[in-house]
Amino acid sequence: MQTKLVSAVVAVLASGAFTGALAHEGLPSDYNFRDDIRPIFAKHCAGCHRPGGAAPMSLLSYSDAVPWANSVKMQVLGEQMPPWLPVDGVGAFRHTRSLTAAEIDILIDWTIGQTPEGEPLTADELRELEPAATEWAMGTPDLVLKAEADVLIGEDDYELEHCLVLPTGMAQARVASAFEVKPGLATIVRRATISLGDSCEGARPLATWLPGQGSVSLAGGSGQELPAGASVAVELLYVKGWEDEGKRLVDRSELGIRFSDSALAVSALRLSASHTFSESVELLAIYPELDPEEPLRIEVVRPGGDAEAILVIEHFSRQWREKYVLAEPLSLPAGTVLRLSQPVAWIDFIESSATTAE
């Protein structure tokens, strides 16, 4: 987001927000909450910043959002929110949460320009993004996996990772086309990493889920094959907000899975440093196992020698670690080299011959 900040910072300086009386008076913004600000919050922030969501405050009503205007400004300028780690302009991914330059300018202008409300929202508009706790975004799952016991988050636990191992009980192998987590306690479930196997350590990552994502799937009509009798390991990250600090909480989240008889089963590789593809492939997703002390750069070098970065992360945050699903499959001819600046990453791909056969 670095280049996007230039116009926003200029707007802050030009407004006089850091000088004399204008720091308190300011010129009224041309943007208002109803028409300009709430749509941005709904698109990028509502997954967490909603009534009953994982963030400690909602941003979907004017009365809830306006006390946080200065915090919004600082978080946006500091590139802390919305939480999206990849560098903008490198690769195209599903579930991107990065703000555009225009959206940044609108937010900053509004926060330093007396935060106009515009026409008040109706009761129906206020309700439209409230959570529907009893519904699945994917519709009715084909399989719902539940933990046998509650997860305890103790009084002294501010942040906790917990691994659930959930047997599928499947009599035959099937291809999963989508995954979705329904949090038992949505205010503290911040991430779920869904892996194949009976352990969360070193297992093949199938998907990651974050609040507001709904169901998650791969591009290109593909899916993840679950063998007969397989278990799925779900690593849940719990983070308490200030309202829950010092409280003893329990959670029993559920995992929903949709299956497809037509989806192509993807292959997965755990790569170290570099890998040369002997066949043409369609690259679908990348799950880096990052060293938080070092930046990450993943690039492909095609047979002609042209190098292209497909994922760059300069500043890693473990809380927002996720699997990056490409918006569209990336075609890589035989002989392409995939290079990593960090030691290990998982990739999902399909051999091009498999897609041709279909």
C-alpha positions as CSV (number, residue, x, y, z in Angstrom):
1,M,0.0,0.0,0.0
2,Q,3.0,2.2,0.1
3,T,2.3,4.1,-3.2
4,K,-1.3,4.6,-2.2
5,L,-0.4,6.6,0.9
6,V,1.1,9.5,-1.0
7,S,-2.1,11.2,-2.0
8,A,-3.7,10.4,1.4
9,V,-0.8,12.0,3.3
10,V,-0.9,15.0,1.0
11,A,-4.6,15.3,1.7
12,V,-3.9,15.3,5.5
13,L,-1.3,17.9,5.2
14,A,-3.2,20.1,2.9
15,S,-6.2,20.0,5.2
16,G,-4.3,21.7,8.0
17,A,-5.0,18.8,10.3
18,F,-1.6,19.2,11.9
19,T,-1.6,23.0,12.2
20,G,-3.2,25.6,14.5
21,A,-7.0,26.0,14.7
22,L,-7.7,23.9,11.7
23,A,-6.6,20.9,13.7
24,H,-9.9,21.4,15.5
25,E,-12.1,23.2,12.9
26,G,-11.2,21.6,9.5
27,L,-13.2,22.1,6.3
28,P,-16.3,20.0,5.9
29,S,-15.7,16.9,3.8
30,D,-17.5,16.4,0.5
31,Y,-18.0,12.8,1.5
32,N,-20.6,11.5,4.0
33,F,-21.0,8.3,6.0
34,R,-24.1,7.0,4.3
35,D,-23.0,7.4,0.6
36,D,-19.3,7.1,0.7
37,I,-17.8,5.7,4.0
38,R,-20.2,2.9,4.9
39,P,-19.8,1.2,1.5
40,I,-16.1,1.1,2.0
41,F,-16.5,-0.3,5.6
42,A,-19.0,-2.8,4.3
43,K,-16.7,-4.0,1.6
44,H,-13.4,-4.2,3.5
45,C,-14.2,-4.2,7.2
46,A,-17.6,-5.7,7.9
47,G,-16.2,-9.2,8.3
48,C,-14.9,-8.2,11.7
49,H,-16.2,-4.7,12.4
50,R,-19.9,-5.6,12.7
51,P,-22.3,-6.3,15.6
52,G,-21.2,-9.5,17.2
53,G,-18.0,-9.6,15.0
54,A,-14.4,-10.4,15.9
55,A,-13.4,-6.8,16.2
56,P,-14.2,-4.9,19.4
57,M,-16.3,-2.2,17.6
58,S,-18.7,-2.0,14.7
59,L,-18.2,0.4,11.9
60,L,-21.6,-0.1,10.2
61,S,-23.6,2.7,11.8
62,Y,-22.7,6.3,12.1
63,S,-23.0,6.5,15.9
64,D,-20.7,3.4,16.2
65,A,-18.1,4.5,13.7
66,V,-17.7,8.3,14.3
67,P,-15.9,7.9,17.7
68,W,-13.3,5.8,15.9
69,A,-12.7,8.3,13.0
70,N,-9.2,9.3,14.2
71,S,-8.2,5.7,14.9
72,V,-9.4,4.8,11.4
73,K,-7.2,7.5,9.9
74,M,-4.1,6.3,11.8
75,Q,-4.7,2.7,11.1
76,V,-5.1,3.3,7.3
77,L,-2.1,5.6,7.1
78,G,-0.1,3.1,9.1
79,E,-1.1,0.3,6.8
80,Q,-2.4,-1.7,9.7
81,M,-6.0,-1.9,8.5
82,P,-7.5,-3.6,6.7
83,P,-5.1,-6.5,7.4
84,W,-3.7,-7.6,4.0
85,L,0.0,-8.6,4.0
86,P,0.9,-8.9,0.3
87,V,2.4,-6.0,-1.5
88,D,-0.2,-4.3,-3.8
89,G,0.3,-4.8,-7.6
90,V,2.0,-8.2,-7.3
91,G,-0.3,-11.1,-8.1
92,A,-4.1,-11.1,-8.0
93,F,-5.9,-13.0,-5.2
94,R,-9.3,-13.9,-3.9
95,H,-10.4,-12.2,-0.7
96,T,-8.1,-9.2,-1.2
97,R,-8.7,-6.7,1.6
98,S,-6.4,-3.9,0.3
99,L,-7.9,-0.4,-0.1
100,T,-7.6,1.4,-3.4
101,A,-5.9,4.9,-3.5
102,A,-9.4,6.4,-4.1
103,E,-10.8,4.6,-1.1
104,I,-7.9,5.8,1.1
105,D,-8.4,9.4,0.0
106,I,-12.1,9.3,0.7
107,L,-11.6,7.8,4.2
108,I,-8.9,10.4,5.2
109,D,-10.9,13.3,3.8
110,W,-13.9,12.3,5.8
111,T,-12.0,11.7,9.1
112,I,-10.4,15.1,8.9
113,G,-13.4,16.9,7.5
114,Q,-15.9,16.9,10.4
115,T,-17.1,13.4,9.6
116,P,-20.5,14.3,7.9
117,E,-23.3,11.7,8.4
118,G,-25.4,12.4,5.3
119,E,-29.0,11.1,5.3
120,P,-29.5,8.8,8.4
121,L,-29.6,5.1,7.7
122,T,-33.0,3.4,7.9
123,A,-33.6,0.5,10.3
124,D,-33.6,-1.9,7.4
125,E,-30.2,-0.6,6.2
126,L,-28.8,-0.9,9.7
127,R,-29.9,-4.6,9.9
128,E,-28.7,-5.7,6.5
129,L,-25.2,-6.6,7.5
130,E,-26.0,-8.0,10.9
131,P,-24.7,-11.6,11.4
132,A,-27.0,-14.5,10.6
133,A,-25.6,-16.9,13.1
134,T,-27.8,-19.8,12.1
135,E,-27.0,-19.8,8.4
136,W,-24.0,-21.0,6.3
137,A,-22.8,-18.7,3.5
138,M,-22.3,-21.8,1.3
139,G,-25.8,-23.0,1.9
140,T,-26.4,-26.3,3.6
141,P,-23.0,-28.1,3.8
142,D,-22.7,-31.7,2.6
143,L,-20.7,-32.5,5.7
144,V,-20.6,-30.7,9.1
145,L,-17.7,-31.6,11.5
146,K,-18.0,-30.6,15.2
147,A,-15.6,-30.9,18.0
148,E,-16.5,-33.4,20.7
149,A,-15.8,-30.9,23.5
150,D,-15.7,-27.2,24.0
151,V,-12.4,-25.3,23.7
152,L,-11.6,-23.4,26.9
153,I,-10.1,-19.9,26.6
154,G,-9.0,-19.1,30.1
155,E,-9.1,-15.9,32.1
156,D,-5.4,-15.2,31.4
157,D,-5.5,-16.2,27.8
158,Y,-5.4,-13.1,25.6
159,E,-4.3,-15.0,22.4
160,L,-4.6,-18.8,22.0
161,E,-4.1,-21.3,19.2
162,H,-5.9,-24.6,19.5
163,C,-5.8,-27.6,17.2
164,L,-9.0,-29.6,16.6
165,V,-8.7,-33.0,14.9
166,L,-12.0,-33.9,13.3
167,P,-12.6,-37.4,11.7
168,T,-14.7,-37.2,8.6
169,G,-16.0,-40.7,8.8
170,M,-16.1,-40.9,5.0
171,A,-16.4,-44.3,3.5
172,Q,-14.9,-43.2,0.2
173,A,-12.7,-40.5,-1.2
174,R,-14.4,-37.3,-2.3
175,V,-13.3,-33.9,-3.6
176,A,-14.1,-30.9,-1.4
177,S,-15.0,-27.8,-3.4
178,A,-15.5,-25.4,-0.5
179,F,-14.9,-25.0,3.2
180,E,-16.5,-22.7,5.8
181,V,-16.1,-22.2,9.5
182,K,-19.1,-21.3,11.7
183,P,-17.6,-19.9,14.9
184,G,-19.2,-20.8,18.1
185,L,-18.0,-17.5,19.6
186,A,-17.6,-15.1,16.7
187,T,-16.2,-12.3,18.8
188,I,-12.8,-14.1,19.4
189,V,-12.3,-16.5,16.5
190,R,-9.8,-14.7,14.2
191,R,-8.5,-17.4,11.9
192,A,-8.9,-21.1,11.0
193,T,-6.3,-23.1,9.2
194,I,-7.8,-26.3,7.8
195,S,-5.3,-29.1,7.0
196,L,-5.5,-32.7,5.9
197,G,-4.4,-35.2,8.6
198,D,-4.5,-35.7,12.3
199,S,-2.1,-32.9,13.3
200,C,-1.9,-29.2,12.7
201,E,1.9,-29.3,12.5
202,G,3.4,-29.7,9.1
203,A,0.2,-31.0,7.6
204,R,-1.0,-30.2,4.1
205,P,-3.0,-26.9,4.3
206,L,-6.4,-27.3,2.5
207,A,-7.7,-23.8,3.2
208,T,-7.6,-20.8,5.6
209,W,-10.7,-19.0,6.8
210,L,-11.0,-15.5,8.2
211,P,-14.1,-13.7,9.5
212,G,-16.2,-12.3,6.8
213,Q,-14.9,-14.6,4.1
214,G,-17.9,-16.9,4.0
215,S,-17.0,-20.1,2.2
216,V,-13.5,-20.5,0.7
217,S,-12.6,-22.4,-2.5
218,L,-10.1,-22.6,-5.3
219,A,-10.3,-21.2,-8.7
220,G,-10.8,-23.1,-11.9
221,G,-13.5,-25.6,-10.8
222,S,-10.9,-27.5,-8.7
223,G,-11.0,-28.9,-5.2
224,Q,-9.2,-30.8,-2.4
225,E,-9.4,-34.6,-2.4
226,L,-10.2,-36.1,1.0
227,P,-9.3,-39.8,1.2
228,A,-11.7,-42.3,2.7
229,G,-11.4,-42.3,6.5
230,A,-9.5,-39.0,6.5
231,S,-9.3,-36.6,9.4
232,V,-9.2,-32.8,9.1
233,A,-7.1,-30.7,11.5
234,V,-8.4,-27.2,12.2
235,E,-6.1,-24.8,13.9
236,L,-8.2,-22.0,15.5
237,L,-6.7,-18.7,16.6
238,Y,-8.6,-16.9,19.4
239,V,-7.9,-13.3,20.2
240,K,-9.8,-11.5,22.9
241,G,-10.9,-7.9,22.6
242,W,-11.0,-5.6,25.6
243,E,-14.6,-6.5,26.4
244,D,-13.5,-10.2,27.0
245,E,-10.2,-9.7,28.8
246,G,-10.1,-11.5,32.1
247,K,-13.1,-13.7,31.2
248,R,-13.3,-17.5,31.0
249,L,-14.8,-18.3,27.6
250,V,-15.7,-21.5,25.7
251,D,-16.1,-22.1,22.0
252,R,-17.4,-24.9,19.9
253,S,-16.9,-24.0,16.2
254,E,-18.1,-26.1,13.3
255,L,-16.5,-26.9,9.9
256,G,-18.8,-27.1,6.9
257,I,-17.6,-28.9,3.7
258,R,-19.2,-28.9,0.2
259,F,-18.3,-31.8,-2.2
260,S,-18.3,-31.8,-6.0
261,D,-18.3,-34.8,-8.3
262,S,-17.1,-32.6,-11.2
263,A,-14.3,-30.7,-9.5
264,L,-10.7,-31.6,-10.5
265,A,-8.6,-32.8,-7.5
266,V,-5.5,-30.6,-7.1
267,S,-2.0,-31.7,-6.3
268,A,0.0,-30.1,-3.5
269,L,3.7,-29.7,-3.0
270,R,5.8,-28.5,0.0
271,L,8.6,-26.6,-1.7
272,S,12.0,-25.7,-0.3
273,A,13.9,-22.8,-2.0
274,S,13.0,-23.6,-5.6
275,H,11.2,-26.1,-7.8
276,T,11.3,-26.9,-11.5
277,F,8.1,-28.1,-13.0
278,S,8.6,-31.0,-15.4
279,E,5.1,-30.7,-16.8
280,S,2.9,-27.7,-17.6
281,V,0.7,-26.7,-14.7
282,E,-2.0,-24.4,-13.6
283,L,-0.9,-22.8,-10.3
284,L,-3.9,-22.2,-7.9
285,A,-2.8,-21.2,-4.4
286,I,0.3,-20.5,-2.2
287,Y,0.6,-21.1,1.5
288,P,3.9,-19.7,2.8
289,E,5.5,-20.9,6.0
290,L,7.0,-17.5,6.8
291,D,9.9,-16.4,8.9
292,P,8.5,-13.2,10.5
293,E,12.0,-11.6,10.6
294,E,12.5,-11.6,6.8
295,P,10.5,-10.4,3.8
296,L,9.0,-13.0,1.4
297,R,9.3,-13.0,-2.4
298,I,8.0,-15.8,-4.6
299,E,8.6,-15.6,-8.3
300,V,8.3,-17.8,-11.4
301,V,11.0,-18.0,-14.0
302,R,9.7,-19.2,-17.3
303,P,11.8,-21.2,-19.8
304,G,12.7,-18.1,-21.7
305,G,14.3,-16.6,-18.6
306,D,11.6,-14.0,-17.8
307,A,11.1,-13.7,-14.1
308,E,7.8,-12.6,-12.6
309,A,7.0,-12.0,-8.9
310,I,3.7,-13.5,-7.9
311,L,3.7,-12.9,-4.1
312,V,5.6,-10.4,-2.0
313,I,5.2,-9.8,1.7
314,E,7.5,-7.3,3.3
315,H,6.1,-7.3,6.9
316,F,4.7,-10.6,8.3
317,S,2.0,-10.9,11.0
318,R,1.3,-14.3,12.3
319,Q,-2.3,-13.4,13.2
320,W,-3.1,-12.7,9.5
321,R,-1.2,-15.7,8.1
322,E,-3.3,-17.3,5.3
323,K,-3.4,-19.3,2.2
324,Y,-3.3,-17.0,-0.9
325,V,-5.8,-18.3,-3.5
326,L,-5.1,-16.9,-7.0
327,A,-8.1,-15.1,-8.5
328,E,-7.5,-17.1,-11.7
329,P,-5.2,-20.1,-12.4
330,L,-1.7,-19.1,-13.4
331,S,-0.5,-21.1,-16.4
332,L,3.2,-22.2,-16.2
333,P,4.8,-24.1,-19.0
334,A,7.1,-27.1,-18.4
335,G,10.5,-26.0,-17.3
336,T,9.2,-23.1,-15.2
337,V,11.1,-22.6,-12.0
338,L,9.3,-21.4,-8.9
339,R,11.7,-19.6,-6.5
340,L,11.2,-18.7,-2.8
341,S,13.2,-16.2,-0.7
342,Q,12.0,-18.2,2.4
343,P,12.7,-21.8,3.0
344,V,9.2,-23.4,2.7
345,A,5.8,-22.9,1.1
346,W,3.0,-25.1,0.0
347,I,1.4,-24.7,-3.4
348,D,-1.8,-26.1,-5.0
349,F,-1.7,-26.9,-8.7
350,I,-3.2,-29.0,-11.5
351,E,-1.2,-30.4,-14.3
352,S,-2.4,-28.8,-17.6
353,S,-2.9,-32.2,-19.2
354,A,-5.6,-32.9,-16.6
355,T,-7.5,-29.7,-17.5
356,T,-7.2,-30.5,-21.2
357,A,-8.5,-34.0,-20.7
358,E,-11.6,-32.5,-19.1
